[in-house]
Amino acid sequence: MDLTYVSIYIPEGERANIWGRPIYTDLVQALLREHDAPGMTVFRAFEGLDAKRHIQNSHSDYAQDSLPMVLEMITSSDTSDLISTIERTLDGHVYCVTAIPAVDMKSSEPTRTEELRMKETVTLRVYMLETDRHRYGPLYHTLVLAARTSGLLWVNVQRGVEGFGSDHVLRRSLFFRSQCPVVVEVTGAAQEIHEFVTDHRDLIEAASGPAVVLRGTLVSGTA
């Protein structure tokens, strides 16, 4: 099944105004109600530009400052309907939406990565809950350990603010209980990612969320 990876950037996603609720929450609820998707994850930026091109960061002393938010969504539906929901919900606010074709690594055969040109650099993104485990440890940490032995270009773990999966249950960090979404991002040459997926399919299948591959090209850096 072919999927689309959609990123929604909201420069002032923390709140509509000094007393308002976060802008992104309305969009999360709208997408949760109106679109059938394998999942969505919300990330809070550490630093970025707001809608007025002012720099905002997590060290700001002003309560009214608003950190940028990034919403990532994996969808198999028509993106035109998705865009309509985003435009209607965020009307009057500054935002940016990008969409990239993605290969589903859970429902497709592992050989799908062989369709990629071997000179390409690709990124594997595995979505899961913070509570997902493999044997005796967190699944995300096990994936990082596996990637370390594979000589891949880049490995990163991101912890989301909130998100939902195919069950459409919204999860977030509440008090002392955390079920936040976590994304493990692994980047490397297409052949390396193909071998990583083949060798560690059990880890990928253990993730409670989707796993997708995004095509790309290394324009700078060390492969």
N, C-alpha and C positions, 0 to 999 in steps of 0.2 A: 504494500500500500504506500503510495506517495503522499508525503506530508509537506506542509509549509511551516517554516519557522518565522514567526512574526515578532518583531521587537517594537515596543511602543515607548518612546522617550517623552517624559513630561517634565519640563524644566522646573516647575513649581508644583510638584506632585504631593508635597507634604500636607498643604492646607490651602483652601480657597482664599482665606484671609486670616488675620491674626486670631480670630475666634472660630473660624470655620473648620469643618472636618476635612480630612485629607481628600484631595481631588481624586486620587487614584481609586479610592474605595467605591465610588459610584461606578467607575468603569469595570472594576472587578465584579461587582454585583450584576451589572448588565451582561457581561460576557458569561458569567456563571448561569444566568437565566436563559439566555438566548442562543448559545452556541454549544454544540456537542464537541468537546475537544479532549484529547488525552491528558491535557493539563496546562496549567499556567503558573508562573512563578513571578513574584514581585521582589525586586531588589532596590535597596536604598543606596544611592551613590555616596561616596565618602566626600567628594568635592565635585563641583561643576558650576556651570553658568545658569542663572535663573532667566526668566523671560525678559528681563531688562538688561541682560548681559552683565549682571553683577556676579562676582564670585561668591558662592556659598559653600561652606564646608562644615564638617561635624564639630569643629572647634569654635563655632560662632558663639558670641555672648548674647546674641539677640534672639529672643524667643520667637519673633515673627519671621525669622529667616527660614527659608524653605529649601530643603535639599532635593535635588533632582531624583526622580524615580524611574526605574526601568521595568517594564512588564514584558515578560517573554511568554509566548503562547505557541504551542504546537497544535496545528489544526489540519484536518483532512477535508474540511468543508470549503465552499466557495469563498475566497477572500473578499469578494465584492460585498457580500453580506456582512462580513466581519468589519470591513472598513466603514460601512454605513452605520453600524452600531457605535464604533469609535467616534466618528464624526458627530453623531447625534449627542453622544454622552459628553464629549469634550468641547462642545460648541462654546466659543468665547474664550477658550484657553489655548495656549501655545503647546504644540506637541509635534512629534515626528514619528512616522510609522515606516518600517522597512520590512520586506518579506523576501525570504530566501527559500528556494526548493530544498527539501531535506529528505534523506533516505531513512526509512524506518528500519532500525536494526533489530527489532524484536519480532515483528511479524514477517519480515522478509528473510530470505535465505542469506547466510553469511557471504555468499559469493557476490551479492549485490555490490560490495565495495570494489570488486574487480572491474566493474563497469567504469570506474573512475580512471582517468588517464594517470599513469603512474608518476608523471612529473608534478601532479597537483599536490598541494598541501591541503589536508582536510582536518576538520575538527569534529571529534566525537563528544557529544553532550549527553550525559546520563543523569536523568532526574530521579530523585528518591526522597524519602523522608529522613530526617536526622536520626530517627529511631531504627531505620533499616540496618540489619546486622548480617554478618557472614561469620558463621562459627562463633568465635568468642569476642569479636570486635566490630566496630562500626563498619558498614559496607563501604562508605566513602573512603575511609582510611585504607581498607584492603585494596581498593582500586588504585589509590595513590602508590602503595607499595608495589603493586603489580606493574604500574607504569614506570616506576623507577628502574626496574630491571629490564625494561624494553628499549631504553635509549631514545625515548620520544622527545620531541622538541620542547613541549610545554605541557605542564600538568597543573591544574588549578582547581580549588574547591571553593564554591560560593555558597553562602548561607542566605536564603531568602527571608524577607519580612513575613510573607504569607503566600499562600497558593492553594490550588486545588488540583486534584487528579481526575482520572476517568470516572471516579465515583461521585464527582461534583460535591465533595465535602470540603469546605473551606477550613484550612488549618493554619494556625499561627502560634507564636510563642505567647503563652498565658501563664502568668505567675511563675510557679516553679516547674511547670510541665511544658515541655517544648516538643512540638511536632513540626517544626519549621521545615520547609522544603530545602533540599541541598542539591546542588548541581556539580558534578565532576566534569571538568572540561579537559580533554586530552587532544593535543594538536601534534601532527607529524605528517610525514610523507604518506601518500595514499596506501602504499604497500605496507608500511609500518602499522597503520591503523587497521588495515585488513588482517594482518597477523595478530595484532592485539585483540581484536574482536573474536577471531577464531580461537585463540588460546584461552581467552577468559570469558567465553560466552556464559558460563555459569554465574559469574559475577554480574554481568549485564542483565541476565534473566532474573536475578534476585532483586533487582531494583524495583521499587513499587511504582515508579513512573516510566515514561517513555525514554527510549534511547535513540538518538538521531545522529546522522552524519551530515555536516555542511561542507560543501565544496569551497575551495579557496585557492589562492596562489601566494606563495611566500614571496613578498616583494622586498623584504629586507630581513637580515638576521642570519643565523647559522643553522643550517639544516642538519 
